[in-house]
Amino acid sequence: MYDYIIIGAGSAGCVLANRLSEDPAIKVLLLEAGPRDWHPFIHMPAGLAKLVGQKGVNWNYDTAPEPHLDGRRLWWPRGKVLGGSSSINAMCYIRGVAADYDEWAAGGAAGWDWNSALPYFKRSEHNSRGGDALHGGDGPLYVSDLRYTNPLSSVFIDAAQQAGFARNDDFNGPSQSGVGLYQVTQKNGARCSSAVAYLQPVKSRPNLDVITGALVRRIVLENGRAIGVAYASGGQEVQVRAEREVLLSGGAINSPQLLMLSGIGPADHLREHGIPVAVDSAYVGRNLQDHLDVCTLQHSTQRVTYDRVGDVAIAWNYYFRNHSGPGTSNIAEAGGFLRSPLAPDDRADIQLHFVPAMLDDHGRNRLKGDGYTLHACFLRPRSRGRISLASADPRADARIEGNYLSDAEGFDLKMMLECAKLSRELFAQQAFDAYRGAPIQPPRSDLSDSELVAFIRAKAETVYHPVGSCRMGSDDTAVVDSQLRVNGVEGLRVVDASVMPTLIGGNTNAPTMMIAERASDLILGKAVLGKPLLA
């Protein structure tokens, strides 16, 4: 018997486990379907390139055929390990901008405006540059400058400046716009996942139990209240009871799936799968959003890319030379936030990640030779997708419909075309003259707009930021309220990226941890960093 049961030890779940177990009188259980984060590739930052094929730490999801992307099934990697996706991501620390959160609050997510969110970002952050008005200096999550960067990352920054974009050394500073090197969630040259930051320091607390290899089958409901969970372990079903609350932190795919498996979701859909309806919640799984990304690849005439760096050399430098060399790279070292001519307001609407290596099909298709890649994504898509059940079997994957490029106005496609054109423009700058070889993708640098659109439909992929499928808000389409309580059920909250009403302008890992930081105060009934709780 526990006070709180947390489902999912990912970016949010590890934060909750730490904060709720600070009180020794509160007993907490953290359940994770995946294994412990023992794999060395998790902790060596450049090892993320090798985690692509590590099925033991990845849910390895695929979408349903995407009708606006040539019917392709897109691969959606998600972390299935302590730390969740923060254990397999590229570690870029990005928070978005103030208007992203003010937009949440204006849309009904009361208390999630920027002034309310910033103190929790600061409480989480331990920035190597120290704390200031916008940064935390002593939180558990270490945020650092890269120890090593490839020379091509500087070439990219020079090229972007030649194209007229400003240099920015802090994308989380007073202005997000510009180009530069990313700060990363690393401590002493090693990955600082949510498990490393929040779970490792407190794992010996007697009031905190962590169970891995535990696939939760359903949330147990009784008289309209969540009273516990049933999970599978070693081929047996185990039931545990929560005296106070069940906290669902499975992420944008697994959280709505588990709600539906537990009888909370669209009634007709649940009946199709023979699941008794506990709460008819029509919008569970709706409002799914993701950043669609197009990659432009170019051959390099000089052998300076990461394509030729041997695994043994990287590991030797990293493990025997005090976490140094290319092993400390997050691969996506440089990038930027740029405002296109189509931007409806003053926020940047395109994000770039530059990779000094050839990255085709998420790195799963290894190309010969040397090259470099520029990711470009539209930050505020208007298209909406859906998570639904493919089966009532908890072991079966949910059905993922990203529904990319489906907005009625066709604005998302126009923005992806802007992304492709901008990438082409940057690679044409003088800074790349000494390195520029033949184009790889797209195959020519003079494609027409219609040809670029065909390229986007054939090659665009996720950049790993799904959110929104258990939206928080105050209207009838919200799944959770502004305190993240599931509408229609007592004692149950969702705390993860699925509650975001809209995508923020950037990578979603840091905002997910912020949500969990603030949720822990809401759950415990504390004044939220000096502000009274909402009724």
BELRA-V774611 format. One record per residue. N is the residue number from 1. RES is the residue in one letter. PHI is phi in whole degrees, -180 to 180 (999 if undefined). Layout:
# BELRA-V774611
n=N res=RES phi=PHI
n=N res=RES phi=PHI
This chain:
# BELRA-V774611
n=1 res=M phi=999
n=2 res=Y phi=-128
n=3 res=D phi=-75
n=4 res=Y phi=-130
n=5 res=I phi=-116
n=6 res=I phi=-107
n=7 res=I phi=-102
n=8 res=G phi=107
n=9 res=A phi=-102
n=10 res=G phi=-98
n=11 res=S phi=-58
n=12 res=A phi=-88
n=13 res=G phi=-61
n=14 res=C phi=-68
n=15 res=V phi=-63
n=16 res=L phi=-60
n=17 res=A phi=-60
n=18 res=N phi=-67
n=19 res=R phi=-70
n=20 res=L phi=-72
n=21 res=S phi=-86
n=22 res=E phi=-61
n=23 res=D phi=-85
n=24 res=P phi=-64
n=25 res=A phi=-83
n=26 res=I phi=-103
n=27 res=K phi=-100
n=28 res=V phi=-125
n=29 res=L phi=-117
n=30 res=L phi=-114
n=31 res=L phi=-110
n=32 res=E phi=-135
n=33 res=A phi=-70
n=34 res=G phi=-90
n=35 res=P phi=-89
n=36 res=R phi=-71
n=37 res=D phi=-88
n=38 res=W phi=-85
n=39 res=H phi=-66
n=40 res=P phi=-62
n=41 res=F phi=-66
n=42 res=I phi=-67
n=43 res=H phi=-90
n=44 res=M phi=-83
n=45 res=P phi=-51
n=46 res=A phi=-68
n=47 res=G phi=-65
n=48 res=L phi=-59
n=49 res=A phi=-65
n=50 res=K phi=-88
n=51 res=L phi=-73
n=52 res=V phi=-54
n=53 res=G phi=-96
n=54 res=Q phi=-89
n=55 res=K phi=-66
n=56 res=G phi=-70
n=57 res=V phi=-119
n=58 res=N phi=-140
n=59 res=W phi=-69
n=60 res=N phi=53
n=61 res=Y phi=-79
n=62 res=D phi=-129
n=63 res=T phi=-76
n=64 res=A phi=-67
n=65 res=P phi=-54
n=66 res=E phi=-92
n=67 res=P phi=-63
n=68 res=H phi=-100
n=69 res=L phi=-126
n=70 res=D phi=60
n=71 res=G phi=70
n=72 res=R phi=-76
n=73 res=R phi=-93
n=74 res=L phi=-90
n=75 res=W phi=-82
n=76 res=W phi=-118
n=77 res=P phi=-72
n=78 res=R phi=-141
n=79 res=G phi=-68
n=80 res=K phi=-122
n=81 res=V phi=-173
n=82 res=L phi=-57
n=83 res=G phi=98
n=84 res=G phi=56
n=85 res=S phi=-69
n=86 res=S phi=-71
n=87 res=S phi=-93
n=88 res=I phi=-131
n=89 res=N phi=-86
n=90 res=A phi=-91
n=91 res=M phi=68
n=92 res=C phi=-67
n=93 res=Y phi=-96
n=94 res=I phi=-137
n=95 res=R phi=-112
n=96 res=G phi=86
n=97 res=V phi=-125
n=98 res=A phi=-56
n=99 res=A phi=-64
n=100 res=D phi=-61
n=101 res=Y phi=-81
n=102 res=D phi=-62
n=103 res=E phi=-66
n=104 res=W phi=-58
n=105 res=A phi=-63
n=106 res=A phi=-64
n=107 res=G phi=-89
n=108 res=G phi=118
n=109 res=A phi=-91
n=110 res=A phi=-60
n=111 res=G phi=89
n=112 res=W phi=-113
n=113 res=D phi=-69
n=114 res=W phi=-60
n=115 res=N phi=-65
n=116 res=S phi=-83
n=117 res=A phi=-80
n=118 res=L phi=-55
n=119 res=P phi=-60
n=120 res=Y phi=-80
n=121 res=F phi=-60
n=122 res=K phi=-68
n=123 res=R phi=-65
n=124 res=S phi=-77
n=125 res=E phi=-87
n=126 res=H phi=-124
n=127 res=N phi=-81
n=128 res=S phi=-64
n=129 res=R phi=-87
n=130 res=G phi=97
n=131 res=G phi=-88
n=132 res=D phi=-157
n=133 res=A phi=-63
n=134 res=L phi=-115
n=135 res=H phi=-134
n=136 res=G phi=-90
n=137 res=G phi=-116
n=138 res=D phi=-142
n=139 res=G phi=-80
n=140 res=P phi=-77
n=141 res=L phi=-92
n=142 res=Y phi=-77
n=143 res=V phi=-124
n=144 res=S phi=-135
n=145 res=D phi=-75
n=146 res=L phi=-63
n=147 res=R phi=-77
n=148 res=Y phi=-142
n=149 res=T phi=-136
n=150 res=N phi=-72
n=151 res=P phi=-57
n=152 res=L phi=-68
n=153 res=S phi=-65
n=154 res=S phi=-70
n=155 res=V phi=-61
n=156 res=F phi=-60
n=157 res=I phi=-62
n=158 res=D phi=-61
n=159 res=A phi=-63
n=160 res=A phi=-65
n=161 res=Q phi=-68
n=162 res=Q phi=-63
n=163 res=A phi=-82
n=164 res=G phi=104
n=165 res=F phi=-100
n=166 res=A phi=-77
n=167 res=R phi=-77
n=168 res=N phi=-136
n=169 res=D phi=-95
n=170 res=D phi=-153
n=171 res=F phi=-70
n=172 res=N phi=-107
n=173 res=G phi=-92
n=174 res=P phi=-60
n=175 res=S phi=-133
n=176 res=Q phi=-86
n=177 res=S phi=-69
n=178 res=G phi=124
n=179 res=V phi=-127
n=180 res=G phi=174
n=181 res=L phi=-91
n=182 res=Y phi=-75
n=183 res=Q phi=-84
n=184 res=V phi=-130
n=185 res=T phi=-81
n=186 res=Q phi=-137
n=187 res=K phi=-127
n=188 res=N phi=54
n=189 res=G phi=79
n=190 res=A phi=-117
n=191 res=R phi=-58
n=192 res=C phi=-113
n=193 res=S phi=-76
n=194 res=S phi=-64
n=195 res=A phi=-68
n=196 res=V phi=-68
n=197 res=A phi=-73
n=198 res=Y phi=-109
n=199 res=L phi=-94
n=200 res=Q phi=-54
n=201 res=P phi=-69
n=202 res=V phi=-121
n=203 res=K phi=-64
n=204 res=S phi=-91
n=205 res=R phi=-61
n=206 res=P phi=-67
n=207 res=N phi=-96
n=208 res=L phi=-124
n=209 res=D phi=-110
n=210 res=V phi=-121
n=211 res=I phi=-120
n=212 res=T phi=-100
n=213 res=G phi=65
n=214 res=A phi=-116
n=215 res=L phi=-88
n=216 res=V phi=-74
n=217 res=R phi=-88
n=218 res=R phi=-166
n=219 res=I phi=-90
n=220 res=V phi=-85
n=221 res=L phi=-112
n=222 res=E phi=-149
n=223 res=N phi=54
n=224 res=G phi=77
n=225 res=R phi=-129
n=226 res=A phi=-80
n=227 res=I phi=-114
n=228 res=G phi=169
n=229 res=V phi=-139
n=230 res=A phi=-117
n=231 res=Y phi=-133
n=232 res=A phi=-98
n=233 res=S phi=-149
n=234 res=G phi=62
n=235 res=G phi=82
n=236 res=Q phi=-115
n=237 res=E phi=-92
n=238 res=V phi=-119
n=239 res=Q phi=-115
n=240 res=V phi=-129
n=241 res=R phi=-110
n=242 res=A phi=-111
n=243 res=E phi=-74
n=244 res=R phi=-106
n=245 res=E phi=-149
n=246 res=V phi=-103
n=247 res=L phi=-119
n=248 res=L phi=-96
n=249 res=S phi=-131
n=250 res=G phi=-86
n=251 res=G phi=99
n=252 res=A phi=-67
n=253 res=I phi=-101
n=254 res=N phi=-74
n=255 res=S phi=-66
n=256 res=P phi=-64
n=257 res=Q phi=-61
n=258 res=L phi=-70
n=259 res=L phi=-59
n=260 res=M phi=-67
n=261 res=L phi=-62
n=262 res=S phi=-94
n=263 res=G phi=92
n=264 res=I phi=-114
n=265 res=G phi=166
n=266 res=P phi=-63
n=267 res=A phi=-56
n=268 res=D phi=-61
n=269 res=H phi=-67
n=270 res=L phi=-65
n=271 res=R phi=-65
n=272 res=E phi=-56
n=273 res=H phi=-104
n=274 res=G phi=72
n=275 res=I phi=-99
n=276 res=P phi=-60
n=277 res=V phi=-85
n=278 res=A phi=-93
n=279 res=V phi=-140
n=280 res=D phi=-81
n=281 res=S phi=-119
n=282 res=A phi=-65
n=283 res=Y phi=-104
n=284 res=V phi=-63
n=285 res=G phi=91
n=286 res=R phi=-83
n=287 res=N phi=66
n=288 res=L phi=-65
n=289 res=Q phi=-135
n=290 res=D phi=-156
n=291 res=H phi=-84
n=292 res=L phi=-85
n=293 res=D phi=-132
n=294 res=V phi=-117
n=295 res=C phi=-106
n=296 res=T phi=-109
n=297 res=L phi=-118
n=298 res=Q phi=-135
n=299 res=H phi=-69
n=300 res=S phi=-107
n=301 res=T phi=-83
n=302 res=Q phi=-117
n=303 res=R phi=-88
n=304 res=V phi=-115
n=305 res=T phi=-80
n=306 res=Y phi=-80
n=307 res=D phi=-63
n=308 res=R phi=-103
n=309 res=V phi=-75
n=310 res=G phi=-74
n=311 res=D phi=-62
n=312 res=V phi=-66
n=313 res=A phi=-64
n=314 res=I phi=-62
n=315 res=A phi=-63
n=316 res=W phi=-62
n=317 res=N phi=-60
n=318 res=Y phi=-72
n=319 res=Y phi=-84
n=320 res=F phi=-113
n=321 res=R phi=-127
n=322 res=N phi=57
n=323 res=H phi=53
n=324 res=S phi=-130
n=325 res=G phi=79
n=326 res=P phi=-59
n=327 res=G phi=-63
n=328 res=T phi=-89
n=329 res=S phi=-75
n=330 res=N phi=-90
n=331 res=I phi=72
n=332 res=A phi=-88
n=333 res=E phi=-76
n=334 res=A phi=-117
n=335 res=G phi=-177
n=336 res=G phi=179
n=337 res=F phi=-128
n=338 res=L phi=-126
n=339 res=R phi=-104
n=340 res=S phi=-84
n=341 res=P phi=-63
n=342 res=L phi=-93
n=343 res=A phi=-60
n=344 res=P phi=-80
n=345 res=D phi=-144
n=346 res=D phi=-88
n=347 res=R phi=-82
n=348 res=A phi=-62
n=349 res=D phi=-121
n=350 res=I phi=-130
n=351 res=Q phi=-115
n=352 res=L phi=-118
n=353 res=H phi=-127
n=354 res=F phi=-97
n=355 res=V phi=-123
n=356 res=P phi=-80
n=357 res=A phi=-165
n=358 res=M phi=-86
n=359 res=L phi=-125
n=360 res=D phi=-114
n=361 res=D phi=53
n=362 res=H phi=64
n=363 res=G phi=87
n=364 res=R phi=-78
n=365 res=N phi=-103
n=366 res=R phi=-81
n=367 res=L phi=-98
n=368 res=K phi=-83
n=369 res=G phi=93
n=370 res=D phi=-125
n=371 res=G phi=-172
n=372 res=Y phi=-142
n=373 res=T phi=-133
n=374 res=L phi=-123
n=375 res=H phi=-83
n=376 res=A phi=-140
n=377 res=C phi=-132
n=378 res=F phi=-85
n=379 res=L phi=-81
n=380 res=R phi=-129
n=381 res=P phi=-66
n=382 res=R phi=-99
n=383 res=S phi=-71
n=384 res=R phi=-131
n=385 res=G phi=-114
n=386 res=R phi=-156
n=387 res=I phi=-107
n=388 res=S phi=-140
n=389 res=L phi=-88
n=390 res=A phi=-96
n=391 res=S phi=-163
n=392 res=A phi=-83
n=393 res=D phi=-80
n=394 res=P phi=-61
n=395 res=R phi=-81
n=396 res=A phi=-84
n=397 res=D phi=-67
n=398 res=A phi=-69
n=399 res=R phi=-88
n=400 res=I phi=-109
n=401 res=E phi=-116
n=402 res=G phi=-66
n=403 res=N phi=55
n=404 res=Y phi=-61
n=405 res=L phi=59
n=406 res=S phi=-103
n=407 res=D phi=-61
n=408 res=A phi=-63
n=409 res=E phi=-84
n=410 res=G phi=72
n=411 res=F phi=-69
n=412 res=D phi=-61
n=413 res=L phi=-67
n=414 res=K phi=-60
n=415 res=M phi=-71
n=416 res=M phi=-66
n=417 res=L phi=-65
n=418 res=E phi=-60
n=419 res=C phi=-61
n=420 res=A phi=-66
n=421 res=K phi=-67
n=422 res=L phi=-63
n=423 res=S phi=-61
n=424 res=R phi=-61
n=425 res=E phi=-64
n=426 res=L phi=-67
n=427 res=F phi=-69
n=428 res=A phi=-88
n=429 res=Q phi=-73
n=430 res=Q phi=-57
n=431 res=A phi=-57
n=432 res=F phi=-90
n=433 res=D phi=-56
n=434 res=A phi=-77
n=435 res=Y phi=-123
n=436 res=R phi=-71
n=437 res=G phi=-106
n=438 res=A phi=-72
n=439 res=P phi=-66
n=440 res=I phi=-110
n=441 res=Q phi=-140
n=442 res=P phi=-64
n=443 res=P phi=-72
n=444 res=R phi=-136
n=445 res=S phi=-95
n=446 res=D phi=-122
n=447 res=L phi=-65
n=448 res=S phi=-73
n=449 res=D phi=-59
n=450 res=S phi=-66
n=451 res=E phi=-71
n=452 res=L phi=-67
n=453 res=V phi=-62
n=454 res=A phi=-62
n=455 res=F phi=-63
n=456 res=I phi=-61
n=457 res=R phi=-64
n=458 res=A phi=-86
n=459 res=K phi=-128
n=460 res=A phi=-61
n=461 res=E phi=-139
n=462 res=T phi=-69
n=463 res=V phi=-110
n=464 res=Y phi=76
n=465 res=H phi=-129
n=466 res=P phi=-72
n=467 res=V phi=-147
n=468 res=G phi=92
n=469 res=S phi=-80
n=470 res=C phi=-133
n=471 res=R phi=-57
n=472 res=M phi=-92
n=473 res=G phi=172
n=474 res=S phi=-121
n=475 res=D phi=-103
n=476 res=D phi=-72
n=477 res=T phi=-93
n=478 res=A phi=-81
n=479 res=V phi=-88
n=480 res=V phi=-127
n=481 res=D phi=-86
n=482 res=S phi=-71
n=483 res=Q phi=-101
n=484 res=L phi=71
n=485 res=R phi=-81
n=486 res=V phi=-68
n=487 res=N phi=-64
n=488 res=G phi=93
n=489 res=V phi=-135
n=490 res=E phi=-90
n=491 res=G phi=72
n=492 res=L phi=-140
n=493 res=R phi=-129
n=494 res=V phi=-112
n=495 res=V phi=-133
n=496 res=D phi=-176
n=497 res=A phi=-67
n=498 res=S phi=-67
n=499 res=V phi=-85
n=500 res=M phi=-61
n=501 res=P phi=-66
n=502 res=T phi=-142
n=503 res=L phi=-65
n=504 res=I phi=-85
n=505 res=G phi=-83
n=506 res=G phi=152
n=507 res=N phi=-67
n=508 res=T phi=-102
n=509 res=N phi=-69
n=510 res=A phi=-62
n=511 res=P phi=-61
n=512 res=T phi=-66
n=513 res=M phi=-67
n=514 res=M phi=-60
n=515 res=I phi=-58
n=516 res=A phi=-70
n=517 res=E phi=-60
n=518 res=R phi=-70
n=519 res=A phi=-62
n=520 res=S phi=-62
n=521 res=D phi=-70
n=522 res=L phi=-61
n=523 res=I phi=-64
n=524 res=L phi=-82
n=525 res=G phi=73
n=526 res=K phi=-81
n=527 res=A phi=-63
n=528 res=V phi=-79
n=529 res=L phi=44
n=530 res=G phi=93
n=531 res=K phi=-103
n=532 res=P phi=-66
n=533 res=L phi=-69
n=534 res=L phi=-72
n=535 res=A phi=-67
